[in-house]
Amino acid sequence: MKKTKIKITINEKEIEVKKLALGKYGALLEALDSLPKEVTKEITTLDKKSTEDFIARLPMLLGKSWDSLIEVLAIASGLDNKYLAEECDLVDGANLLKAMLEVNDFLEVKNALVVMFKKGQSEIKTGSGE
């Protein structure tokens, strides 16, 4: 059974990272849309890059997207942006991101969307969309 929430400790404060509601996904997508184009390009090619190459580029990616990353973590956790930026460390952020990814299973969401869009495109091409 998939988890719908995970309890973690952030800066000595226990929080629950919950599966995002649809309204929160909208806010998350807006935050992701604010990422610099260079960062977006790197993220879209991650599966084609080696782990070593990704790790070498990580400081640049984090530096250029720090505010957007904090916004994503705030949306995922319900914690205040200022609290995350001023009171939490990199380990806290990594643990929060890991919990967010685990609970929300973004790969499953992506796969469902791909199937949906492929089906929609085939109906358009074949004219079977009655």
Buried (B, 14 or more C-beta within 10 A) or exposed (E): EEEEEBEBEBBEEEBEBBBBEEEBBEBBEEBBEEBEEEBBEBEEEEEEEEEEEBEEBEEEBEEBBEEBBBBBBBBBBEBEEEBBBEBBEEEBBEBBBEBBEEBBBBEEEEEEEEEEEEEEEEEEEEEEEE
